Amino acid sequence: MDHGGETPTRRQPRSLDASRRLAPSGARPGESIPLTGKPLRILALLPLLALLAACGGETDIRRHRIAVFGTETTLTIRSSGTVDTAAVVTRVDRELQRLHRDWHAWEPGMLGEINRAIAAGNPIALSPQAVRVIEEAAQLERRSGGRFNPAIGRLLALWGFHASSLPEGPPPPSDEIERLVALSPSMSDLDIRDGTLTSRNPAVQLDFGAYLKGLAVERALQILAEAGIEHAIVNAGGDLGAIGRRGHRPWRAAVAHPDGEGGRYLGTVEVNPGEFVFTSGNYRRYRQHEGVRHGHILDPRDGYPADHVSSVTVIHGDGGEADAAATALAVAGTEEWPVVAAGLGVDAVLRVEADGSITATTAMASRVTWQGRPGKIRVVSLP
């Protein structure tokens, strides 16, 4: 599945000291439920976004909670008349649990079978839906210049992020990091012909932790809409998507402050029908050793944490793309990220750098109602 395009630029290794779509159980790999349109992280990353509490008009609003993806997913549904909401929520629950199970990066499941086949140099048959997920992720890697790269599962495991708990102890040795980076795992190493996947590089290990939640939120909204529910918001641990409206006004979401203290948030944004609001950040999932915190968002180009940024929030019309873009824009450097955003077609972006400075694109700045005095906001236009 070699799409060509920009070749990711390899950075020189840096010292840590100096840095500061999806298968039923028993199906063959890739066998899945139907998906329409564009596709819908096993997510250890906890929320940067919190759905705002209602400010009245609660009588026709119901919330349903699902434990999945290592966090709580909340379905907030505005009354839909004769629709059996409980039955629809049960269907969403089953679907999200299936996605979690089949695409989990390190627990037994469909993705594990795919990764074992890649490591062994064996072909493996996929369903059209799984083909679509992998091919679209490959396109996003190319469009991001390699800053979003789901093929670096080995690096994530080396750093200790293939576990439900936070890793402890010192970072991995630099020579081990450099060895894995030198193997250059990339989605472009994969080839899919007639539904069968092969890989030219056994170092590829797929991890869709920066993509799957976006697909899942989109899929949940699709199920709700197909059942006749016209107004809802799905909030998966802070990353969310919406259909319809809250009532006479749009749904709103709060953009939380990266330090998270006291429920602080930077501001609020209106979420229009069909929009997704996703955040990537290093402040909740990390490896800490001797007072130095190493975030879980790794730069595929050098294998080290993208420690120059605290969080990136995007608003976009596609769930999977929003999820991937938030990660790619966290990896991208301070000066290069506007170009990356333009290449990904994402115009509403809010970045909080590690030093606390805030930058927003023109499209995002026009939509945020800032809370208090967040300091000077640098507003930039995309190329």
C-alpha positions as CSV (number, residue, x, y, z in Angstrom):
1,M,0.0,0.0,0.0
2,D,2.7,2.4,-1.1
3,H,1.0,5.7,-1.7
4,G,4.1,7.7,-2.3
5,G,4.1,11.3,-1.2
6,E,6.3,13.1,1.3
7,T,9.0,11.1,2.9
8,P,9.1,11.7,6.7
9,T,12.2,13.6,7.7
10,R,14.4,11.7,10.2
11,R,15.5,13.9,13.1
12,Q,18.9,13.4,14.8
13,P,18.5,11.4,18.0
14,R,18.3,13.7,21.0
15,S,19.2,13.0,24.6
16,L,16.5,12.6,27.1
17,D,18.6,14.4,29.7
18,A,18.7,17.4,27.5
19,S,15.0,17.5,26.9
20,R,13.7,18.0,29.6
21,R,-13.4,0.0,10.8
22,L,-14.0,-4.1,12.9
23,A,-14.9,-7.6,13.7
24,P,-17.3,-9.8,15.6
25,S,-15.8,-12.3,17.9
26,G,-14.9,-15.5,16.0
27,A,-14.7,-13.8,12.6
28,R,-11.6,-13.9,10.4
29,P,-9.3,-10.9,10.9
30,G,-10.9,-7.8,9.6
31,E,-14.5,-9.2,9.4
32,S,-16.7,-6.4,10.6
33,I,-20.0,-4.7,10.8
34,P,-21.0,-2.5,7.8
35,L,-19.7,1.1,7.8
36,T,-20.9,3.8,5.5
37,G,-19.0,6.9,4.3
38,K,-15.7,7.7,6.0
39,P,-14.6,5.6,8.9
40,L,-15.5,6.1,12.2
41,R,-7.1,5.4,20.6
42,I,-7.3,2.3,22.4
43,L,-7.2,5.2,24.4
44,A,-5.2,5.5,27.4
45,L,-5.3,9.3,26.9
46,L,-7.8,10.7,29.3
47,P,-9.9,13.8,28.5
48,L,-8.8,17.3,27.8
49,L,-12.3,18.1,26.8
50,A,-15.3,18.0,29.1
51,L,-18.9,18.2,27.9
52,L,-20.4,21.3,29.6
53,A,-23.2,20.7,32.1
54,A,-26.6,21.9,31.0
55,C,-27.8,25.4,31.8
56,G,-31.5,24.5,31.9
57,G,-33.9,22.6,29.7
58,E,-32.9,19.3,31.2
59,T,-36.3,17.6,31.1
60,D,-35.8,16.2,27.6
61,I,-32.1,15.4,28.0
62,R,-30.9,11.9,29.1
63,R,-27.3,10.7,29.7
64,H,-26.2,7.1,29.3
65,R,-22.7,6.0,30.4
66,I,-20.6,3.2,28.9
67,A,-17.3,2.0,30.3
68,V,-15.0,1.4,27.3
69,F,-11.6,2.4,25.9
70,G,-10.2,2.7,29.4
71,T,-12.5,5.6,30.2
72,E,-16.2,6.6,30.4
73,T,-18.1,7.3,27.3
74,T,-21.3,9.4,27.7
75,L,-24.2,9.5,25.3
76,T,-26.2,12.6,25.9
77,I,-29.5,12.3,24.0
78,R,-32.3,14.7,23.5
79,S,-35.7,13.1,23.7
80,S,-36.6,11.4,20.4
81,G,-40.3,10.5,20.9
82,T,-41.1,6.9,20.2
83,V,-37.5,5.7,19.8
84,D,-36.5,2.9,22.2
85,T,-33.5,4.8,23.5
86,A,-32.4,2.1,25.9
87,A,-32.2,-0.5,23.1
88,V,-30.2,1.9,20.9
89,V,-27.8,2.6,23.7
90,T,-27.3,-1.2,24.2
91,R,-26.5,-1.5,20.5
92,V,-23.9,1.3,20.8
93,D,-22.4,-0.3,23.8
94,R,-22.0,-3.7,22.0
95,E,-20.4,-1.9,19.0
96,L,-17.9,0.1,21.1
97,Q,-17.0,-3.0,23.1
98,R,-16.4,-4.8,19.8
99,L,-14.2,-2.1,18.5
100,H,-12.2,-2.0,21.8
101,R,-11.7,-5.8,21.7
102,D,-10.9,-6.2,18.1
103,W,-8.6,-3.2,17.6
104,H,-6.8,-3.3,21.0
105,A,-3.1,-2.6,20.6
106,W,-1.8,-5.2,23.0
107,E,-4.6,-7.4,24.3
108,P,-5.7,-10.5,22.3
109,G,-7.9,-9.7,19.3
110,M,-8.0,-9.1,15.6
111,L,-5.3,-6.5,15.5
112,G,-3.0,-8.8,17.4
113,E,-3.5,-11.4,14.7
114,I,-2.7,-8.9,12.0
115,N,0.5,-7.8,13.8
116,R,1.7,-11.4,14.3
117,A,1.2,-12.0,10.6
118,I,3.2,-8.9,9.7
119,A,6.1,-9.9,12.1
120,A,6.2,-13.4,10.7
121,G,6.1,-12.1,7.1
122,N,2.9,-13.9,6.4
123,P,-0.1,-12.6,4.3
124,I,-3.4,-12.2,6.1
125,A,-6.9,-11.7,4.7
126,L,-8.9,-8.7,5.7
127,S,-12.5,-7.6,5.2
128,P,-13.3,-4.5,3.0
129,Q,-14.0,-2.5,6.2
130,A,-10.6,-3.3,7.8
131,V,-8.9,-2.6,4.4
132,R,-10.6,0.8,4.5
133,V,-9.4,1.6,8.0
134,I,-5.8,0.7,7.2
135,E,-5.7,2.5,3.9
136,E,-7.2,5.6,5.2
137,A,-4.8,5.6,8.1
138,A,-2.0,5.2,5.6
139,Q,-3.3,8.3,3.7
140,L,-3.3,10.3,6.9
141,E,0.3,9.3,7.6
142,R,1.3,10.5,4.2
143,R,-0.7,13.8,4.4
144,S,0.9,14.5,7.9
145,G,4.4,13.9,6.6
146,G,4.8,10.9,9.0
147,R,3.8,12.8,12.1
148,F,0.8,10.5,12.5
149,N,2.1,7.0,12.1
150,P,0.1,4.0,13.4
151,A,3.0,1.6,12.4
152,I,5.2,2.5,15.5
153,G,3.6,0.0,17.9
154,R,7.1,-1.4,18.9
155,L,8.3,2.1,19.9
156,L,5.2,2.6,22.0
157,A,5.7,-0.8,23.7
158,L,9.4,0.0,24.3
159,W,8.4,3.2,26.2
160,G,6.0,1.2,28.3
161,F,2.8,2.6,26.8
162,H,1.3,-0.8,25.9
163,A,-0.1,-1.3,29.4
164,S,-3.2,-0.1,31.3
165,S,-1.1,1.5,34.0
166,L,1.4,4.3,33.8
167,P,5.0,3.0,33.1
168,E,7.6,3.4,35.9
169,G,11.4,3.6,36.0
170,P,13.9,5.2,33.6
171,P,13.2,5.7,29.9
172,P,14.4,3.1,27.5
173,P,18.1,3.2,26.4
174,S,18.7,5.6,23.6
175,D,20.4,2.8,21.5
176,E,17.2,0.7,21.6
177,I,15.1,3.7,20.5
178,E,17.5,4.5,17.7
179,R,17.5,0.9,16.6
180,L,13.7,0.8,16.2
181,V,13.6,4.2,14.5
182,A,16.3,3.0,12.0
183,L,14.0,0.2,11.0
184,S,11.6,2.9,9.6
185,P,8.2,1.3,10.2
186,S,5.6,3.0,8.1
187,M,2.1,2.4,6.7
188,S,3.7,2.6,3.3
189,D,5.4,-0.7,4.0
190,L,2.0,-2.4,3.8
191,D,0.5,-3.7,0.6
192,I,-3.1,-4.8,0.2
193,R,-4.2,-6.7,-2.9
194,D,-7.6,-8.4,-3.3
195,G,-8.2,-8.0,0.4
196,T,-5.0,-9.6,1.5
197,L,-2.4,-7.7,3.5
198,T,1.4,-8.2,3.3
199,S,4.2,-6.1,4.6
200,R,7.7,-5.4,3.3
201,N,8.9,-4.5,6.8
202,P,8.5,-6.9,9.8
203,A,9.2,-4.0,12.1
204,V,5.7,-2.6,11.5
205,Q,3.4,-3.1,14.5
206,L,0.0,-1.4,14.1
207,D,-1.4,0.7,17.0
208,F,-4.5,2.7,16.2
209,G,-4.5,4.4,19.6
210,A,-4.5,7.8,17.9
211,Y,-7.3,7.0,15.4
212,L,-9.7,4.4,16.8
213,K,-11.6,6.7,19.2
214,G,-12.5,9.0,16.4
215,L,-13.8,6.1,14.4
216,A,-15.8,4.8,17.4
217,V,-17.4,8.2,18.2
218,E,-18.4,8.6,14.5
219,R,-19.8,5.0,14.5
220,A,-21.8,5.6,17.7
221,L,-23.4,8.7,16.2
222,Q,-24.2,6.8,13.0
223,I,-26.1,4.1,15.1
224,L,-28.0,6.8,16.9
225,A,-29.0,8.6,13.7
226,E,-30.0,5.3,12.0
227,A,-32.3,4.6,14.9
228,G,-34.1,7.9,14.5
229,I,-32.3,9.9,17.1
230,E,-31.7,13.4,15.7
231,H,-30.0,15.2,18.5
232,A,-27.1,13.7,20.6
233,I,-23.5,14.1,21.6
234,V,-21.1,11.3,22.2
235,N,-18.3,12.1,24.6
236,A,-15.6,9.4,24.8
237,G,-13.4,10.5,27.7
238,G,-13.4,14.1,26.5
239,D,-13.2,13.5,22.8
240,L,-16.6,14.0,21.2
241,G,-18.9,14.4,18.2
242,A,-22.4,15.8,17.8
243,I,-25.6,15.5,15.7
244,G,-28.4,18.0,15.8
245,R,-28.7,20.5,18.6
246,R,-29.3,20.7,22.3
247,G,-32.6,22.6,21.8
248,H,-32.7,26.2,20.7
249,R,-28.9,26.4,20.9
250,P,-26.0,24.2,19.7
251,W,-24.2,21.7,21.9
252,R,-21.3,23.2,23.7
253,A,-18.0,21.7,24.9
254,A,-15.4,23.0,27.3
255,V,-11.7,23.0,26.3
256,A,-10.0,22.0,29.6
257,H,-6.8,23.5,30.8
258,P,-3.8,21.1,30.5
259,D,-3.0,21.3,34.2
260,G,-6.5,20.2,34.9
261,E,-6.5,21.7,38.4
262,G,-9.8,22.6,40.0
263,G,-11.7,21.7,36.8
264,R,-10.1,24.7,35.0
265,Y,-10.9,25.1,31.4
266,L,-9.6,27.5,28.8
267,G,-12.9,28.2,27.2
268,T,-16.0,26.8,25.5
269,V,-16.8,26.1,21.9
270,E,-20.1,25.5,20.1
271,V,-20.3,22.0,18.4
272,N,-22.2,22.1,15.2
273,P,-24.1,19.1,13.8
274,G,-21.6,16.6,12.3
275,E,-18.5,18.1,14.0
276,F,-16.0,16.4,16.2
277,V,-13.8,18.0,18.8
278,F,-10.6,16.0,19.7
279,T,-7.6,16.7,21.8
280,S,-4.2,15.1,22.2
281,G,-2.1,15.9,25.2
282,N,0.8,14.6,27.2
283,Y,-0.3,15.7,30.7
284,R,-2.4,12.7,31.7
285,R,-0.5,9.7,30.3
286,Y,3.2,9.7,30.7
287,R,6.3,8.1,32.1
288,Q,7.9,10.0,35.0
289,H,11.4,9.4,36.3
290,E,13.5,11.5,38.6
291,G,11.2,14.5,38.2
292,V,11.1,14.4,34.4
293,R,7.9,13.6,32.7
294,H,8.0,11.9,29.3
295,G,4.6,12.0,27.5
296,H,3.0,9.2,25.6
297,I,2.8,11.0,22.3
298,L,6.0,9.9,20.4
299,D,7.5,11.6,17.4
300,P,7.8,8.7,14.9
301,R,10.8,10.5,13.2
302,D,13.1,10.2,16.2
303,G,11.3,7.9,18.7
304,Y,11.2,10.4,21.5
305,P,8.2,12.1,23.2
306,A,6.8,15.3,21.7
307,D,7.5,17.2,24.9
308,H,7.3,20.7,23.3
309,V,3.5,20.7,23.6
310,S,1.0,20.2,26.3
311,S,-2.2,19.8,24.3
312,V,-3.7,20.3,20.8
313,T,-7.5,20.6,20.2
314,V,-9.1,20.4,16.8
315,I,-12.6,20.7,15.4
316,H,-13.2,18.8,12.2
317,G,-16.0,17.1,10.3
318,D,-14.6,13.6,10.3
319,G,-14.0,11.7,13.6
320,G,-11.0,9.6,12.6
321,E,-9.3,12.5,10.9
322,A,-9.9,14.7,13.9
323,D,-8.3,12.1,16.2
324,A,-5.3,11.6,13.9
325,A,-4.9,15.3,13.3
326,A,-4.8,16.1,17.0
327,T,-1.9,13.7,17.4
328,A,0.0,14.8,14.2
329,L,-0.3,18.5,15.3
330,A,1.0,17.7,18.7
331,V,4.1,16.0,17.1
332,A,4.6,18.8,14.7
333,G,7.0,21.6,15.7
334,T,6.0,25.0,16.8
335,E,6.7,26.6,13.4
336,E,5.7,23.8,11.2
337,W,2.3,22.8,12.5
338,P,0.2,25.3,10.5
339,V,1.6,23.8,7.3
340,V,0.7,20.3,8.6
341,A,-2.8,21.4,9.6
342,A,-3.4,22.8,6.1
343,G,-2.2,19.6,4.6
344,L,-4.7,17.7,6.7
345,G,-7.5,20.0,5.9
346,V,-8.1,21.0,9.5
347,D,-8.7,24.7,10.0
348,A,-9.8,25.0,13.6
349,V,-6.8,24.3,15.9
350,L,-5.8,25.3,19.4
351,R,-2.3,24.6,20.8
352,V,-1.0,24.9,24.3
353,E,2.8,24.7,24.3
354,A,4.8,23.2,27.1
355,D,5.6,26.7,28.3
356,G,1.9,27.5,28.6
357,S,1.7,29.8,25.6
358,I,-1.4,29.5,23.5
359,T,-1.9,29.6,19.8
360,A,-5.1,29.4,17.8
361,T,-5.9,29.4,14.2
362,T,-8.2,32.2,13.0
363,A,-11.0,29.7,12.5
364,M,-10.7,28.4,16.1
365,A,-10.2,31.8,17.7
366,S,-13.5,33.0,16.3
367,R,-15.3,30.1,17.9
368,V,-13.9,30.0,21.4
369,T,-15.5,31.9,24.3
370,W,-12.5,32.2,26.6
371,Q,-12.8,31.6,30.3
372,G,-11.3,34.3,32.5
373,R,-8.0,35.6,31.3
374,P,-6.0,32.8,29.7
375,G,-3.2,35.2,28.8
376,K,-2.1,36.4,25.4
377,I,-3.5,34.3,22.6
378,R,-1.5,34.2,19.4
379,V,-3.8,33.9,16.4
380,V,-2.4,32.5,13.2
381,S,-3.7,32.0,9.7
382,L,-3.1,28.7,7.9
383,P,-1.1,28.8,4.6
